[in-house]
Amino acid sequence: MDIKRSELPLLISLDALLAELNVTRAARRLSISQSALSGQLARLREVFGDPLLVPSETGRGMVPTERALELKPRLGEALAMLRDAVASEPAFDPTRSRRTFVVAANDSVFTIIGLTVMAAVIQQQNPALRLAVIPADGGDTLVARMARGEVDLFLGDSGKVPDTLKARFLMSDGFQMAQRKQHPRGLQPATLDEYCRLPHVIVSQKADFHSPTDDVLATLSRHRQVAVTVPSYNQVALVLAQTDCVATLPSQLLQRYAAIVDVLDLPFEMPRFNLAMAWHPRAQQDPGLSWLRKRFVEAVPST
């Protein structure tokens, strides 16, 4: 494609079509008519010399060609950089900015470190400055969304940060056992035998009654009783408060629930995990994201 013969609106439309794979939804996203977008798609096919999108065999939506799949990540990143250039500010003032920051993190990580940052955003007393937290996904999907400017920051295990992102280590944490206040077993740390006999609650998105803790126990030729799974870490505390279940969770997370649970040492060694934050290289000099990253560094709990 000769960029001199192209028009920016066509590239923006192509980006929307590749994201939605549906002319109707893409037209709605672009706030133009379906017929206008169909005309633009015809023009794009002519310019690129490729169909780009073809009807799906299922009759629902469209399927990108190989040429379209090659274009998608580069086009998304190029448009994101252009948007940044147009919207860039010489300085970032959190009391006046109309920025919405999007952070990808699971609820455990966000509870450990993100609540403090959320409070810092609210303390600016600027209703137009907002913070959105979304579920974390990794790999190519995360990188592509960051390249398009849809996600600003990732918080998670440092070992799961894609190599193409910039990252900074934040903290290391271990694991402990938690139980409800006035648990009938008392406050003494559990022996390994007792730990394995107690009913456990774990976090699982797929009703899987297995976690990395069970892998560690397997190396000791032991097996615990997992009685309950819940989809989020913050629901674990509610289960603990209402039952005699116990849980094995990051120490810093459990400190957030010290008012309703007792925290005890484990009867075996669990590997520690390292928490990092990561961002796309295009955002390295973004003054707003620099401000946000600094808030997360400041929010690391003291150990």
Secondary structure as UniProt FT lines:
FT   HELIX           3..5
FT   HELIX           8..20
FT   HELIX           23..30
FT   HELIX           34..48
FT   STRAND          53..55
FT   TURN            57..58
FT   STRAND          62..64
FT   HELIX           66..87
FT   TURN            94..96
FT   STRAND          100..104
FT   HELIX           107..109
FT   HELIX           110..114
FT   HELIX           115..122
FT   TURN            123..124
FT   TURN            127..128
FT   STRAND          130..134
FT   HELIX           139..147
FT   TURN            148..149
FT   STRAND          153..157
FT   HELIX           158..160
FT   TURN            163..164
FT   STRAND          166..173
FT   STRAND          175..180
FT   TURN            181..182
FT   TURN            184..185
FT   HELIX           192..197
FT   STRAND          199..203
FT   HELIX           212..219
FT   TURN            220..221
FT   STRAND          225..230
FT   HELIX           233..242
FT   STRAND          246..250
FT   HELIX           251..255
FT   TURN            256..260
FT   STRAND          261..264
FT   STRAND          273..279
FT   HELIX           281..283
FT   TURN            284..285
FT   HELIX           287..298
//
